[in-house]
Amino acid sequence: MRRHISAGGRICAAAYIAAVTLIIAIALSACGIASETDFSRGDAAHARFRIGVLQFTEHSAMDQASAGFVSALDDAGISYRIDHQSAQGDQSGCQTICEKLVNDEDDLIFALGTQAAQSAASATPDIPIVGSAITDYAEAGLVESNDSPNTNVTGTSDLTPVADQIELLHTLLPDAKTVGLLYCSGESNSAEQIKMAEEACDKRGLSTKRYTVSSSNEIQQVVESMAGEVDAIYTPTDNTIAAGMSTVSMVATERHLPVIVGSDTMVEDGGLASFSIDYHDLGYKAGQMAVKILTGGADPQDMAIEHLTAEECRLVINKQAARELGVDLSRLKEREYTML
């Protein structure tokens, strides 16, 4: 039997929804969470798909991945509405955002960063989640395996060629004997890359020392403690270190410590060099996966985690850092590189 709702009832319902929306907005504001809603390919009333974008922290790499994701949607010509939310690095705020996206019944969630994807996966086992700016989905507990997720999560990995990064360090800094490995202890993806770096250093006859931070507030003190202990620093694609890279480079350069990093954005912020993932391309590939899920009936549980190929990475050098550290770039010989 169809229930008749009076005009007064409709007004009360509308008022209730408006009140709940206002409460959520106030809660998000109180947590210091930035919100941006972007309509494209039609207005909200006529958009075919609702997509929630969850960004854990503000950083250019994630911004680029987000832009690439949107480019893929546009190139596919689909009608969509995006609700872009940033947790500003706040874990409790991240969980609050996830609850909002689930309550909004979005068709898909695009999660930028490990913490964002973990929060989204905890919030819903049903809504498809596509991630990016995440290194190892299996290690982060997001999927059963990177080849066969068997969950509602899939996406693109920003795992860089770690062994090649260590080889780059050895080429540019042949006198380095001990490498300091700097990463955030709370990011499981970073720990996995550090293991790979240790193996690569061991094969090269380089000794290593681990240095960890739990937040960006600890970066300066930890980098200062590395002086006199190591000859160079390697830091992987780590969201916490990337957000504080300007501090890393400032302190390291003052102590004449070269820093080989995991991404081009970290080179832009003062790192010496990197075989770099193009995060716009990484986000674009994630967007293509999202389109397959939204329009082609693809299921995340059957979609292997995708990577950029080695050929899609580029060698980038920070010109100022190379000059201040006295690095001889002729050691690269015929290898092509980009100066930033």
N, C-alpha and C positions, 0 to 999 in steps of 0.2 A: 504494500500500500504506500502510495506517495504521500509524504507528510507535507502539509501546507504550512509555509513559514510566513508569518505576517510581516508587514512593513516594519513594525516596531521591532520584531525579532531580528530582521535583517540589519536594522540600524544597530541593535545591541551587539550582534555578531561582528559587524564592521568595526564598532568601537572597541570590542575585545581584541580583535586582530591588530588594530592600530596601537592599542595599549601595549600588547606583547611586543610588537615591532619596536616601539619606543623604548621599552625596558631593555631589549637586546642591544639596541643602539647605544643606550647609556652605559650598559655593562661593557661593551666593546670599547667605548670611549674611555671609561675608567681604567681599563687595562692598558691604555696607551696604544690601541690597535688601529692601524690605518685601514680605511676602507675605500675602495674605488670601484664603482660599477660602470662598466663599459658596454654600450649597446652597439652591435654591428650587424650588418646584413639584415636590417629591419628593426623595428622598435620592440619593446618588451612584450607587447600584446600579441605580436605576430611571430616572434622568434620560435623556431622549431625546437631548439635545444637550449637547456639551461645548464651552464657550466660554472662550477665554483672553482676559483683559483686560489689556492692557499700557499702563501709565501712565508717561510718561517722567519727570515730576517732580511733586512735591506742590504743588498749587495749587487754590484753591477753584473756579476755572472748570472745571478738569478733573474735580474731584469732582462738580460739578453735572452735567456732561455724562455722567459714569458713572452717576449716579443716574437721569437721564432715560432712558438706554439700558435700564437694568434695568426701569424703569416700563413701557416699551414692550413688553418681553418678557412682563412680568406681565399687561399688558392683553391681549396676544395669547393668553394662556392656555396657552403651550407649557411643556413640561417641560425643564428645563435645569440644568446645573451650571456655575458660574462659578469660574474660577481667576484671581483678581485679583492682579496683580503690579505693583509700582512700582520703577522703576530709580533713584529718588532722584536724578535728574539725571545719572547716571553712564552714559556711552555704552557702555563695555565691559560694564557690568552689564546694559544693555539688550539687547545681543547675546546674552549668556548666557541671559537670560530667554526670548528668542525661540527659541533652540535647545531649551529645555525645552518650550515650548508646541508646537513642531513634533514633538518626540519623543513628546509626549503624544497626538499625532494628534487635536488639537482639531478640531471641525467648523468653527469660525470664530474669527478673532482680531479683537477690537475694540481698535484702536490709538488712544490719546489723545496727540496732539501729533505734530508733523512727524517728530522723531527716532524716535519709537516706530514710526510707520508705515514709515519708511525701513528700520529694522532688521528689521521683520517681513517687508517685501517682499524684502529681501536673503536672508532665511532660508528663504523658501518661495515658489515660483511657483504652488503648487497650492491651498493652503488659502485660502479666501475671507477677505479682509481688509476690514473696514469701519472707516473712520477718522472722527475728529471732533477739534475744536479744531485744525484744519489750515486754512490760508487758501487756498493755491493748490496743488492736487495736481500739476498739470502742471509748474509751476515747480519743485516739489520732486522731480521725476523719478519720481513714483509712477504716473502714467498718461500715455498718449499725448496725450490732451486731456481737459479737464474735461467736455466734452459726450459724448465717446465714449472711456472709459478704455482699453479693449482690453488690460487686464491683470487680475490677480486682486484689484485694489484699487478700492474705491469709498468713498463716505461723504458726510459733510456738511462744508461749509466755513463758517468763522467770519468770512469777509470782511465787514467792516462798511462802511457807506456812507461811504467816505473823503471824498469831495467834500462831503458833508453835515457831516462832522466839522469840516472847515476852515471851512465857512460858519458853523458854530456858534461856532468860535473868533473869527471876525470879528465876529459879532453880540455876543458877550459882551465882547470885548476890541477895540473899534473903534480904539484908539490903537496897537495892536500893528503894527509894521512888518516885523520880522524874526522868523521862526519857526524854532526849533531842532528838528530832526527826530531823535529818539532811538530807537535800535533795536539789536538784536544782529546783528553782522556774520555770524554763523553760521546765521541763520535766513533762508532764501531767501524765505519767504512775507512776512517783514517788509520785505525790500528791495523787493518788488513794491508793497506798500502805500505805501512811502516815495516811489516814483516817482509813484504816483497823487496823493499829497499835494503833491508838488512841482508837478504840473500844475495842481491846484486852487488852490494858492497863487499861481502865476503868473497865472492868470485873475483873481485877486482883487487883483493888484498887490502881493503880499507877497513879500519875499525870504526865502530859506531857507538854512540851514546844516545839514549832516549831522553827527551825533555818534554814534559806534558804540562798543559794548562787546563783548568776546568772552566775558565771564562776568559773573555778578552781583557778583563781587568788585570790578569796575571801575566800578560805577555811581556811587558817591559822588564819586569823583575827576572823572569825566566831567561829571556834573551841576554840580559846583562850577565847572568850567571854562566853563560856559555863561553864568554871571553876567556882565553887562556886554556880552555878545555878542549876545544875543537878547532879545526882549520876551516871548515865550511859548514853551512847549514842546508839540510834538505827538508822541505815541508810539502806535504801532498795537497790534494784538493780537499781542504778542510775548511768548513764554513766559518768556524770561529777564528781561525788564523787568517783566513781571507778577509774577514771583516776588520781585523786589526793589523792588516799587512803594512799600513803606513808606519805603524809603531815598530813592527819587526824590522823593516828596512832602515828606519832612522837609527835605531839602537845598534843594529848589526853593522851598518856602514861606519858609524862612529868608532866601532871596534875592529874595523877592517875584516869583517866576516862576510864573504859572499854567500848569497842565498839562492839556491836553485829551487824553483817553485812548481806547483802543479797546474797553473793556468796563466793565460795571457793577461787577465785582469790583475793577477798578483804581480806580474812583471810591470804592468802599468803603475802599480802602487809601490814600486821600488825594488822588487825582486830582480836578480841578475838575468836569469834566463829560464826558458821552459819549452818543452815540446807540448804545445798547448791544444786543448780541446776548444773548438769554437762553440760557445754556449748557445749562440743563435741557431746554429745548425743542429745542435743537440735538442733544443726545444722544438725546432721544426720537425725533427724526426718523431718526437713525442706527439706533436700535433697530428702527424700522419697516422700514428697509431690510434689516437683518439677518434679521428674521422672513421677509421675502419670499425671501431667499436660502435660509434653512434649511427652510422649509415649502412655498414656492411654486415652487421650482426656478429662481428668478431667478439670472442670472449677472452677477457684478460687472462683467465687461468690457462689458456692454451697459447698465449703469446709470449715467446721468449724475450728476456731483457735484451735490448739492442744497444750497440756501441757504435761510435764513429770508428772507422778504420784508421790504421796507422797513417795511410796516405792523406787522410782528412785532417790530421794534426799538422800544426805548423811550428817551426822553430822561431821563437821570438826572443829578442835581446833588449834589455834596458840600456840605452846608450849612455845615460848619465852614470848609472851604477858601474858599467864596464869601465868608464873613464876614471871614476873616483877610486875604483879598486885596482886599476892598472891591469885589467884582464886583456890578454893578447888574443883578439878575435881571429887573427890569421890562423890559429890552430884549428879552426873549423874547416880550413882548406876550401874544397869546392862545394861544401854544403850550403844550400840557400837558407837565408834567414831574414827576418823582418826586424828592423830597428824601431823601437818605441821610444 
